[in-house]
Amino acid sequence: MTSATPEVEVRRSARRRRTVSAYRDGNRIVVMVPARLSKKDEERLVADMVRKVQAAADRGRSTDSELMQRAVQLSTRYLGGLAHPVSVRWVTNQQARWGSCTPANGTIRLSDRLQGMPEYVSDYVLLHELAHLLQPDHGKSFWSLLEAYPRLERARGYLDGVAFGAGLDTSREDDSDVLPAGSEGESG
């Protein structure tokens, strides 16, 4: 179980009627509640949602070495074993993208925000970055590398939903690893 108490942000919405949802955004947990919810119900539901998000994160946590093993499995299964990363690791400094790849040195980094998300989502982002080892841009040949992944569109939709809920820009074509303006040297 996670020992540190995360920062919690509660967002009230007049459009939200009954549902309560929560997600991790970096080091904080964002809980979205209906605007009309009483303070007493809010306290109870927020505590419950924070516990659920933390439990999901604890279940989804893997080491860098396990992440490398998963990369090898995904490369073998979906890319014919052609992608050979030198290193694959979790990082805490990616807030504007889900993952990044530097094809020149074979390194892949995944945002720790993926931990606790469904496995098919983190697998998609990892596979996306593995494909960059073979094709650095997001052209047709890049996307053809990923078409064998059966949950491609579902994972992309999941990430779009998380990004939308967090108020991030979801208008870009490549959903996992866009470089911020002025960045160089990495494939996006």
C-alpha positions as CSV (number, residue, x, y, z in Angstrom):
1,M,0.0,0.0,0.0
2,T,1.1,3.6,-0.7
3,S,2.4,5.2,2.5
4,A,2.5,8.9,1.5
5,T,-0.7,10.8,1.5
6,P,-1.2,12.3,-1.9
7,E,-2.4,15.8,-2.6
8,V,-6.1,15.6,-3.4
9,E,-8.0,18.1,-5.7
10,V,-11.8,18.0,-5.7
11,R,-13.5,19.4,-8.8
12,R,-17.2,20.1,-8.6
13,S,-19.2,20.2,-11.8
14,A,-22.8,21.4,-12.4
15,R,-23.0,19.1,-15.4
16,R,-22.2,16.0,-13.3
17,R,-25.4,14.7,-11.6
18,R,-24.7,11.4,-9.9
19,T,-21.3,10.0,-10.7
20,V,-18.0,10.5,-8.9
21,S,-14.7,9.7,-10.6
22,A,-11.1,10.0,-9.8
23,Y,-7.7,9.7,-11.5
24,R,-4.0,10.3,-10.7
25,D,-2.4,13.4,-12.2
26,G,1.3,13.3,-11.3
27,N,1.6,13.4,-7.5
28,R,-2.0,14.3,-6.9
29,I,-5.4,12.6,-7.1
30,V,-8.2,14.5,-8.8
31,V,-11.7,13.6,-7.7
32,M,-14.7,14.9,-9.8
33,V,-18.0,15.2,-8.0
34,P,-21.4,16.7,-8.7
35,A,-21.7,20.4,-7.6
36,R,-24.8,19.7,-5.5
37,L,-23.1,17.0,-3.4
38,S,-23.2,17.7,0.4
39,K,-19.9,18.3,2.2
40,K,-20.5,15.1,4.3
41,D,-21.0,13.0,1.2
42,E,-18.1,14.6,-0.5
43,E,-15.7,13.7,2.4
44,R,-16.9,10.1,2.4
45,L,-16.8,9.7,-1.4
46,V,-13.5,11.5,-1.8
47,A,-11.8,9.3,0.8
48,D,-13.3,6.2,-0.9
49,M,-12.1,7.3,-4.4
50,V,-8.6,8.1,-3.1
51,R,-8.3,4.6,-1.6
52,K,-9.4,3.1,-4.9
53,V,-7.0,5.1,-7.0
54,Q,-4.1,4.2,-4.6
55,A,-5.0,0.5,-4.6
56,A,-5.1,0.5,-8.4
57,A,-1.7,2.2,-8.5
58,D,-0.3,-0.3,-6.0
59,R,-1.6,-3.2,-8.1
60,G,-0.3,-1.7,-11.3
61,R,3.2,-0.8,-10.1
62,S,6.1,-2.7,-11.8
63,T,9.8,-2.3,-11.7
64,D,12.0,-1.0,-14.6
65,S,13.2,-4.6,-15.1
66,E,9.6,-5.9,-15.3
67,L,8.9,-3.1,-17.8
68,M,11.9,-4.2,-19.9
69,Q,10.6,-7.8,-19.8
70,R,7.2,-6.6,-20.9
71,A,8.8,-4.6,-23.8
72,V,10.6,-7.7,-25.1
73,Q,7.3,-9.6,-24.9
74,L,5.4,-6.9,-26.8
75,S,8.1,-6.6,-29.4
76,T,8.1,-10.3,-30.0
77,R,4.3,-10.6,-30.1
78,Y,3.4,-7.5,-32.2
79,L,6.6,-6.3,-33.9
80,G,8.1,-9.6,-34.9
81,G,10.9,-9.1,-32.3
82,L,12.4,-6.3,-34.4
83,A,12.3,-3.6,-31.7
84,H,15.3,-3.9,-29.3
85,P,15.3,-1.3,-26.6
86,V,18.5,-0.7,-24.7
87,S,16.6,0.6,-21.6
88,V,13.0,1.0,-20.6
89,R,12.1,2.8,-17.4
90,W,9.4,4.7,-15.5
91,V,10.0,8.4,-15.1
92,T,8.2,11.0,-13.0
93,N,9.0,14.1,-15.1
94,Q,6.6,13.5,-18.0
95,Q,3.5,15.5,-17.4
96,A,2.7,16.5,-21.0
97,R,3.0,13.0,-22.6
98,W,2.6,9.4,-21.8
99,G,5.9,8.1,-23.0
100,S,9.0,9.0,-25.1
101,C,11.6,7.3,-27.1
102,T,15.1,8.2,-28.3
103,P,15.8,5.9,-31.2
104,A,19.4,7.0,-31.5
105,N,20.3,5.3,-28.2
106,G,17.3,2.9,-27.8
107,T,15.9,4.4,-24.6
108,I,12.2,4.4,-23.8
109,R,10.7,6.2,-20.9
110,L,7.1,5.8,-19.7
111,S,5.3,8.3,-17.5
112,D,4.6,7.0,-14.0
113,R,1.0,8.3,-14.5
114,L,0.4,5.1,-16.5
115,Q,0.9,3.0,-13.3
116,G,-2.4,1.9,-12.1
117,M,-4.2,2.3,-15.5
118,P,-5.4,-0.9,-17.1
119,E,-2.6,-3.1,-18.5
120,Y,-3.8,-2.8,-22.1
121,V,-3.3,1.0,-21.9
122,S,0.3,0.9,-20.6
123,D,1.0,-2.0,-23.1
124,Y,-0.2,0.3,-25.9
125,V,2.0,3.2,-24.8
126,L,5.0,0.8,-24.5
127,L,4.3,-0.7,-27.9
128,H,3.9,2.8,-29.3
129,E,7.4,3.7,-28.1
130,L,8.8,0.4,-29.3
131,A,7.4,1.1,-32.7
132,H,9.4,4.4,-32.7
133,L,12.6,2.3,-32.5
134,L,11.6,1.1,-36.0
135,Q,9.9,4.2,-37.3
136,P,10.7,7.5,-35.7
137,D,7.7,9.5,-37.1
138,H,3.9,9.1,-36.9
139,G,3.4,8.4,-40.6
140,K,1.4,5.5,-42.2
141,S,4.2,3.0,-41.8
142,F,4.4,3.8,-38.1
143,W,0.7,3.2,-37.5
144,S,0.8,0.0,-39.7
145,L,3.3,-1.4,-37.1
146,L,0.7,-1.0,-34.4
147,E,-2.4,-2.3,-36.3
148,A,-1.9,-5.8,-34.9
149,Y,-2.5,-4.6,-31.4
150,P,-6.2,-5.6,-30.7
151,R,-6.9,-2.9,-28.2
152,L,-5.3,0.0,-30.1
153,E,-8.3,2.2,-30.4
154,R,-9.7,1.3,-27.0
155,A,-6.3,2.3,-25.4
156,R,-6.1,5.5,-27.4
157,G,-9.7,6.4,-26.3
158,Y,-8.9,5.7,-22.7
159,L,-5.9,8.0,-22.8
160,D,-8.0,10.7,-24.6
161,G,-10.6,10.4,-21.8
162,V,-8.0,10.8,-19.1
163,A,-6.4,13.7,-20.9
164,F,-9.7,15.4,-21.4
165,G,-10.7,14.9,-17.7
166,A,-7.4,16.5,-16.7
167,G,-8.0,19.4,-19.0
168,L,-5.1,18.5,-21.3
169,D,-5.0,19.2,-25.1
170,T,-6.4,16.1,-26.8
171,S,-6.5,17.5,-30.3
172,R,-3.2,16.1,-31.5
173,E,-3.0,13.1,-33.8
174,D,-0.3,11.2,-31.8
175,D,-1.6,10.6,-28.4
176,S,1.2,9.3,-26.3
177,D,4.4,11.1,-26.8
178,V,4.2,14.6,-28.3
179,L,7.2,16.7,-27.5
180,P,6.7,20.1,-26.0
181,A,7.6,23.0,-28.2
182,G,11.4,23.6,-28.3
183,S,12.3,20.0,-27.5
184,E,14.7,18.2,-29.7
185,G,16.4,14.9,-30.1
186,E,13.6,12.5,-29.3
187,S,11.1,10.8,-31.4
188,G,7.6,11.8,-30.5
